[in-house]
Amino acid sequence: MDRRDFLKTTAALATVSAAGSAISAQAQGVMDKDSDAYWETIRAEYKVTDEFNNLNAGHWGIMSEPVREAFAKHTEFINAYSSHFMGSGRRVDPNARSYNVERAEIIDMLAEKLGVNSDELVFTRGVTESLQLLISGYNKLEPGDTVLFADAAYYSMQAEMRHMTVHRGAKVVLLDIPYPVTWENQIDVFEQGIKDNPGTKLILVTHMANRTGVIVPVKEIQAMARGYGVDVIVDAAHSWGQYDMDFADLNLDFVGFNLHKWIGAPLGVGLMYIRKSRMLDIDTKSSKGPAGNDDINNRVQTGTMNLAAVLSVRDALLFLADIGIVHIDRRFKALRHEWVKEFLDDDRVDILTPEDDRMHAGLTSFRIKAHPNAVELGNTLLRDYGINSAPIGNMNAIRISPGLYSSKADMAALAVAIKEIADKL
């Protein structure tokens, strides 16, 4: 099928047009938040190109229009007020706007959402920076101690763990996650790794695998590891904001978050969490005070951040709060089901993310068994069907991650494309 005809045909699958869904906020407030009609009103809050169907929201999120407009206003203000906003204004005028004051207010919002204390959170420029600070700063290792991580870890975090050989003199062990993956065997592989390596002091766990979307039982792994006297650093880049979770209940000590993926803030904003009682186990930066300083802000040295992006985190949180994480969770699972259901009994296609409801949200990967090259498959999806995805070369797989702007018609179009490609092989 010609790409242009394909896009026209699949667009017709939508039952309600985004243009026809611009209803009042009052009317929206009484709608069923799990209905397709309600989600058309949410989709209308995003300005997304119609040149292709973007199913790679996992790379980074698109700001909703309210957040994008707020970001523009924050940028305009900061561009006009410059360092006056950073402190000099407040020194002479107690009513002047102050970045430090507003940043603290937003940290308070984040702390309330996560169920933690404000002095356990600090902004970074992304989850990669957060985890680099946690991993490189972890100071409880002695030369010869072991650190573990699984092959599901993000590539740059694997590199950071390997660097502990040089940085801390640690023994680094890579664990292979079994396939097919289950809730139980994910716990087992880490426990066996600890048993096989009695000198283990630290493990890195990815809460939601970035390549497959598999949700890892971090609460259970954390509890198990504590029983062996082992610490856990958690990569939560993809979990918070994509599915309904009680973060405080996970009982974690060290976590890196991303705010420009599923929270929908502008690019360049992350978050780092350190439990207050564990603060001294992460080094301060060399310019941020002596050992014994338990201020989390002294564990980060970013230089000047994008202040407008930080201020826009408030707007992103408010936008998501209006929808509700319970409904976001259900929506992402509904979008996933819309295309995955077509392949549950199709032997030509492997769905790499389990159907276990505890183990998936929206992000899911697949492979066409007879197709030899994931990059070429991704190119075909984009070139011939207008579907932007994320090829995973080492797994010969394609990652699909819809956004809040995605429709069920978008997911149905993906299923049609996969079937057409498989039919030709």
Sequence and secondary structure as in RCSB ss.txt:
>XXXX:A:sequence
MDRRDFLKTTAALATVSAAGSAISAQAQGVMDKDSDAYWETIRAEYKVTDEFNNLNAGHWGIMSEPVREAFAKHT
EFINAYSSHFMGSGRRVDPNARSYNVERAEIIDMLAEKLGVNSDELVFTRGVTESLQLLISGYNKLEPGDTVLFA
DAAYYSMQAEMRHMTVHRGAKVVLLDIPYPVTWENQIDVFEQGIKDNPGTKLILVTHMANRTGVIVPVKEIQAMA
RGYGVDVIVDAAHSWGQYDMDFADLNLDFVGFNLHKWIGAPLGVGLMYIRKSRMLDIDTKSSKGPAGNDDINNRV
QTGTMNLAAVLSVRDALLFLADIGIVHIDRRFKALRHEWVKEFLDDDRVDILTPEDDRMHAGLTSFRIKAHPNAV
ELGNTLLRDYGINSAPIGNMNAIRISPGLYSSKADMAALAVAIKEIADKL
>XXXX:A:secstr
  HHHHHHHHHTT SS SGGG   HHHHHTS TTSHHHHHHHHTT    SSSEE BTTT     HHHHHHHHHHH
HHHHHHGGGTTTHHHHH TTS  HHHHHHHHHHHHHHHHTS GGGEEEESSHHHHHHHHHHHB    TT EEEEE
TTS HHHHHHHHTHHHHT  EEEEE   SS  HHHHHHHHHHHHHH TTEEEEEEESB TTT  B  HHHHHHHH
HHTT EEEEEETTTBTTB   HHHH  SEEEEESSSSS   SS EEEEE GGGGGGB   TTS  TT   GGGG 
   S  HHHHHHHHHHHHHHHHH HHHHHHHHHHHHHHHHGGGTT TTEEE S S GGG SS EEEEETT   HH
HHHHHHHHHH EE EEEGGGTEEEEB  TT  HHHHHHHHHHHHHHHHH 
